Amino acid sequence: MIEVRGLTMRYGRTVAVDDLTFTVKPGLVTGFLGPNGAGKSTTMRAVLGLEVPQAGEALVDGRAYVSLRRPMRTMGALLDAGAVHGGRTAHAHLACLARSNGIGAGRVSAVLEQVGLTAVANRRIRGFSLGMKQRLGIAMALLGDPATLMLDEPLNGLDPEGIRWLRGLLRSLAGEGRTVLLSSHLMNELALTADHVIVIGRGRLIADTATDALAGHFQGDVLVRASRPDRLAALMRERGAAVTAEDGGALSVRGLTAAEIGVLALSAGIALAELSPRAASLEEAFMRLTGDSTEFTGNKGVGR
């Protein structure tokens, strides 16, 4: 597994990671979430020994990654799919990595087939699309058949079929008892893929919990479609509810239960076409958790 203990990373006066502690356990796909600038990539680089912390440590199976004699056999990682020599072919790139870690040549062909790149194995990487480079990076992470995988934004550039393929692959690997750490900004996809989530903001741990439990901490809303939406909205606001108009004349209501809305509509003689409680999504839970930790925000409108 991956263990991060009291990790602190500073760059001048900027604290990128602040006394961060968490454990990524085997048998689960763990999502690693945080706004831009939260410290996710810095933490992953520290796990690989590419950054030296001012305090704390990051371990893989109880050891520093840089101390492993054949590191790719213990943990496979993808941090930057574009960090490859464009003049090499996909097969040559993987073969070089395989030799450096004592991995047999047959494994190169096996992972190329596993990620769907057999047909382009002898093409130079400079001609690959971003999605193809992501598949090659995933092949690199799988090359040593490791028990632990750490992938930073591997979904970027993948088409819908590729995303679905990667989801199935990661869940299959976790089902074999492997440890999988995955960072992504695609919340809807993580909700389908991750069993567990670790959320950080400004380098600090915000949440470390099951994916379903994270959204369950936050109240959802009730979707309402009524014969007189404006009148019903006014009545609900009088009772302290937050009401937001949605497409097609529907209303999103917070602060009243579906039963309370139904009674209110009945007493006012307003017919209801839909009254649907909705749980908070992973994206909504993430936004509420990290609202105070977002470093880069934009204006909602464009001015001159």
C-alpha positions in Angstrom: 0.0 0.0 0.0 0.9 3.7 -0.1 1.5 5.5 3.2 1.9 9.2 3.5 2.9 10.3 7.0 3.1 14.0 8.1 4.3 15.0 4.6 5.3 18.7 4.3 6.6 20.3 1.1 7.6 23.9 1.0 8.8 26.1 -2.0 10.1 29.3 -0.5 7.2 30.8 1.5 4.6 28.6 -0.3 3.4 25.5 1.6 2.4 23.0 -1.1 1.7 20.1 1.2 1.0 20.7 4.9 1.5 17.8 7.4 -0.5 15.4 5.1 -1.2 11.9 6.4 -3.3 9.2 4.7 -3.1 5.5 3.6 -4.1 4.0 0.3 -5.3 0.5 1.0 -5.3 -2.6 -1.3 -8.4 -4.0 -2.9 -9.9 -0.5 -3.6 -9.8 2.1 -6.3 -9.0 5.3 -4.3 -9.7 8.7 -5.9 -7.3 11.5 -5.0 -9.2 14.8 -5.2 -8.5 18.4 -4.8 -8.7 21.8 -6.6 -5.9 23.0 -8.8 -3.0 23.8 -6.6 -4.1 21.6 -3.8 -0.9 19.6 -3.7 -2.0 16.3 -5.4 0.7 16.1 -8.0 3.4 17.3 -5.5 2.3 14.5 -3.2 2.5 11.9 -5.9 6.0 13.2 -6.9 7.0 12.8 -3.3 5.8 9.2 -3.3 8.1 8.5 -6.2 11.0 10.3 -4.6 11.0 13.1 -7.2 10.5 15.7 -4.5 12.3 15.7 -1.1 10.0 16.7 1.7 10.9 19.1 4.5 9.1 16.8 7.0 7.4 13.4 7.0 7.7 10.6 4.5 5.9 8.7 1.7 6.3 4.9 1.6 5.3 2.1 -0.8 4.9 -1.2 1.0 6.7 0.3 4.0 9.8 1.4 2.0 10.9 4.6 0.2 10.3 4.1 -3.6 13.8 5.2 -4.5 15.2 2.4 -2.3 13.6 -0.4 -4.3 15.9 -2.3 -6.6 13.2 -3.0 -9.2 10.7 -0.3 -8.4 8.4 -0.9 -11.4 7.7 -4.4 -10.1 6.4 -2.9 -6.8 4.5 0.2 -8.0 3.6 1.4 -11.5 3.1 5.2 -11.9 1.8 7.6 -14.5 2.4 11.3 -13.8 2.8 12.9 -17.3 1.8 11.0 -20.4 3.7 13.5 -22.5 7.1 12.9 -20.8 8.4 10.4 -23.4 11.0 10.6 -26.2 8.9 11.3 -29.3 11.5 9.7 -31.6 11.1 6.3 -30.1 8.5 3.8 -31.0 6.0 2.6 -28.3 7.6 -0.8 -28.3 11.1 0.6 -28.0 10.1 2.9 -25.1 8.6 0.1 -23.1 11.4 -2.3 -24.0 14.0 0.2 -22.6 12.0 0.5 -19.3 11.6 -3.3 -19.1 15.4 -3.9 -19.4 16.1 -1.3 -16.7 13.8 -3.2 -14.3 14.7 -6.8 -15.2 11.4 -7.4 -16.9 11.1 -9.9 -19.7 10.6 -8.8 -23.3 7.4 -10.8 -23.6 5.8 -8.5 -21.1 6.2 -5.5 -23.5 3.9 -7.1 -26.1 1.5 -8.2 -23.4 0.9 -4.7 -22.0 0.7 -3.2 -25.5 -2.1 -5.6 -26.3 -3.7 -4.9 -22.9 -4.0 -1.2 -23.6 -5.0 -1.6 -27.2 -1.8 -0.3 -28.8 -0.5 -3.4 -30.6 -1.3 -2.0 -34.0 0.8 1.1 -33.5 3.6 -0.5 -31.4 6.2 0.4 -34.1 5.0 3.9 -34.7 7.0 6.8 -33.3 5.4 8.4 -30.2 5.6 11.9 -31.6 2.7 11.0 -33.9 0.5 9.7 -31.1 -2.7 11.6 -30.0 -3.0 12.5 -26.3 -5.3 9.5 -25.8 -2.8 7.1 -27.3 0.0 8.6 -25.1 -2.3 8.1 -22.1 -2.7 4.4 -23.1 1.1 4.1 -23.5 1.6 5.7 -20.0 -0.8 3.2 -18.5 1.1 0.4 -20.3 4.3 1.7 -18.7 2.6 1.6 -15.3 1.4 -2.0 -15.8 4.8 -3.2 -17.2 6.1 -4.7 -14.0 2.8 -6.3 -13.1 2.9 -4.3 -9.8 0.7 -4.7 -6.8 0.3 -0.9 -6.6 -0.7 1.7 -9.2 -0.6 5.5 -9.0 -2.1 7.4 -11.9 -2.3 11.2 -12.2 -5.2 12.4 -14.5 -5.1 9.3 -16.7 -8.5 10.0 -18.1 -7.4 13.2 -19.9 -7.6 12.7 -23.7 -9.4 9.4 -23.6 -12.6 9.1 -25.6 -15.8 7.6 -24.0 -14.7 4.1 -25.0 -11.3 4.6 -23.5 -12.7 6.0 -20.3 -15.0 3.0 -20.0 -12.1 0.6 -20.7 -9.9 2.2 -18.1 -12.7 2.1 -15.5 -13.1 -1.6 -16.0 -9.4 -2.2 -15.9 -8.9 -0.3 -12.6 -11.8 -2.0 -11.0 -10.5 -5.4 -12.2 -7.1 -4.7 -10.8 -8.5 -3.6 -7.4 -10.6 -6.8 -7.4 -7.4 -8.8 -7.6 -6.3 -7.1 -4.3 -4.1 -4.5 -5.8 -3.8 -0.9 -4.6 -5.0 1.8 -7.0 -4.6 5.5 -6.5 -6.2 7.7 -9.1 -6.4 11.5 -9.4 -8.9 13.1 -11.7 -11.1 16.2 -12.1 -13.9 14.1 -13.8 -16.2 13.8 -10.8 -18.9 11.9 -12.5 -16.4 9.3 -13.7 -14.8 9.0 -10.3 -18.2 8.4 -8.7 -18.5 5.3 -11.0 -14.9 4.1 -10.5 -13.6 5.0 -7.0 -14.6 3.0 -3.9 -12.8 5.4 -1.6 -11.8 9.1 -1.9 -9.1 11.2 -0.3 -9.7 15.0 -0.6 -7.1 17.6 0.0 -7.1 21.4 -0.2 -4.2 23.8 0.2 -2.1 20.8 1.0 -4.1 19.6 3.9 -6.4 16.6 4.3 -10.1 17.4 4.1 -11.7 14.0 3.8 -10.7 10.3 3.8 -13.8 8.2 3.4 -15.9 5.9 1.2 -17.1 7.5 -2.0 -20.8 7.0 -1.1 -20.3 8.2 2.4 -18.8 11.5 1.2 -21.9 12.5 -0.8 -24.1 11.2 2.0 -22.7 13.8 4.4 -24.5 16.5 2.4 -28.2 17.1 2.0 -29.4 16.8 -1.6 -32.4 18.6 -3.0 -35.9 17.8 -4.2 -36.8 18.1 -7.9 -40.4 19.6 -8.2 -42.6 20.0 -11.3 -45.9 21.8 -10.5 -48.8 23.3 -12.3 -48.1 26.7 -10.8 -44.3 26.7 -10.2 -44.1 30.5 -9.4 -46.8 30.3 -6.7 -45.3 27.1 -5.2 -41.8 28.6 -5.2 -43.1 31.7 -3.3 -44.8 29.5 -0.7 -41.7 27.4 -0.2 -39.5 30.5 0.2 -41.8 31.8 2.8 -41.0 28.7 4.8 -37.3 29.2 4.5 -36.5 26.9 1.5 -33.9 27.7 -1.1 -35.6 27.4 -4.5 -33.7 27.4 -7.8 -35.3 27.3 -11.3 -34.1 24.5 -13.6 -34.7 23.7 -17.2 -38.2 22.9 -18.4 -39.9 24.8 -15.5 -38.7 22.4 -12.8 -37.6 23.6 -9.3 -34.7 22.5 -7.2 -35.6 22.8 -3.5 -33.5 22.7 -0.4 -34.6 23.1 3.1 -37.9 21.2 2.8 -38.5 17.5 2.5 -40.6 15.9 -0.4 -43.4 15.2 2.1 -43.4 18.8 3.3 -43.5 20.1 -0.2 -46.4 17.7 -1.1 -48.5 18.9 1.9 -47.8 22.5 1.0 -48.8 22.0 -2.6 -52.0 20.2 -1.6 -53.0 22.9 0.8 -52.6 25.5 -2.0 -54.4 23.5 -4.6 -51.3 23.1 -6.8 -51.0 19.9 -8.8 -47.6 18.2 -8.8 -46.3 16.3 -11.8 -43.0 15.3 -10.1 -41.6 15.2 -6.6 -38.2 13.5 -6.6 -35.7 13.6 -3.7 -32.1 13.7 -5.1 -29.0 12.8 -3.2 -26.0 15.0 -3.3 -23.5 14.0 -6.1 -19.8 13.5 -5.6 -19.2 16.7 -7.6 -21.5 18.7 -5.3 -20.0 17.2 -2.2 -16.5 18.0 -3.5 -17.4 21.6 -4.3 -18.9 22.1 -0.8 -15.9 20.6 0.9 -13.3 22.5 -1.1 -15.0 25.8 -1.6 -12.7 27.5 0.9 -9.6 25.8 -0.5 -9.9 26.8 -4.2 -6.9 28.9 -5.2 -7.9 29.8 -8.7 -11.4 31.0 -9.5 -13.0 32.9 -12.4 -15.7 35.4 -12.7 -19.2 34.1 -13.6 -19.6 36.7 -16.3 -17.4 38.4 -18.8 -16.9 42.2 -18.5 -15.1 44.7 -20.6 
